[in-house]
Amino acid sequence: MSYTPELVAELEILALFNLDSSQEGLKVHQTAAPQAIAAAKRLYEKELTTQPDGGYLTSLGRDAAQNAQTLLTILGAKETA
């Protein structure tokens, strides 16, 4: 699997969700970058969010966001050796 710009944009949107609250959603405004708008729509089409412009995470979306955020934390961690 290659890491396309589209996939990276979707990961960036998933990384924006606050996983501490299931009551907090995300709104990608029409003035956002076209890549972000398209990524939000693709996440909705994949049934990871409840609205084409963000909304709330579905159960599957929460799993995806959690994994994406964990991966970003691991990759961004500084080595303490």
C-alpha positions in Angstrom: 0.0 0.0 0.0 1.3 3.4 -0.9 0.8 6.5 1.2 -1.0 8.8 -1.2 -1.7 12.5 -0.6 -5.4 11.5 -0.2 -4.6 9.0 2.5 -2.4 11.4 4.4 -5.1 14.1 4.2 -7.6 11.6 5.7 -5.1 10.7 8.5 -4.7 14.4 9.2 -8.5 14.8 9.6 -8.7 11.8 11.9 -5.9 13.3 14.0 -8.0 16.4 14.7 -10.7 14.6 16.5 -10.8 14.9 20.3 -10.9 11.3 21.6 -11.5 12.4 25.2 -15.2 13.2 24.3 -17.6 11.4 22.1 -19.8 14.6 22.3 -17.3 16.7 20.4 -17.4 16.6 16.6 -15.5 18.3 13.8 -16.6 20.7 11.1 -14.6 21.1 7.9 -15.8 24.5 6.6 -16.2 25.1 2.8 -13.4 27.7 3.2 -10.9 24.9 4.3 -8.3 23.6 1.9 -9.8 21.6 -0.9 -7.8 18.5 0.2 -9.3 18.7 3.7 -12.8 19.0 2.3 -12.3 16.0 0.0 -10.7 14.0 2.8 -13.7 14.7 5.1 -16.1 13.5 2.4 -14.1 10.3 1.8 -14.1 9.6 5.6 -17.9 9.9 5.5 -18.2 7.7 2.4 -16.1 5.1 4.3 -18.6 5.4 7.2 -15.9 6.7 9.6 -17.8 10.0 10.3 -21.5 10.9 10.5 -21.4 13.9 8.1 -19.7 14.7 4.8 -18.1 17.7 6.4 -17.0 16.0 9.5 -19.6 15.5 12.2 -19.0 12.8 14.8 -16.9 9.7 14.6 -18.7 6.4 14.1 -17.6 3.4 16.1 -15.3 2.4 13.3 -14.2 6.0 12.9 -13.3 6.2 16.6 -11.1 3.1 16.2 -9.5 4.5 13.1 -8.8 7.9 14.8 -7.5 6.3 17.9 -5.1 4.2 15.8 -4.0 7.1 13.7 -3.4 9.3 16.8 -1.5 6.5 18.5 0.7 6.0 15.5 1.4 9.8 15.2 2.4 9.8 18.9 4.7 6.8 18.5 6.3 8.2 15.4 6.7 11.7 17.0 8.1 10.4 20.2 11.7 11.3 20.9 14.2 8.5 21.6 15.4 8.5 25.2 18.4 6.3 24.7 
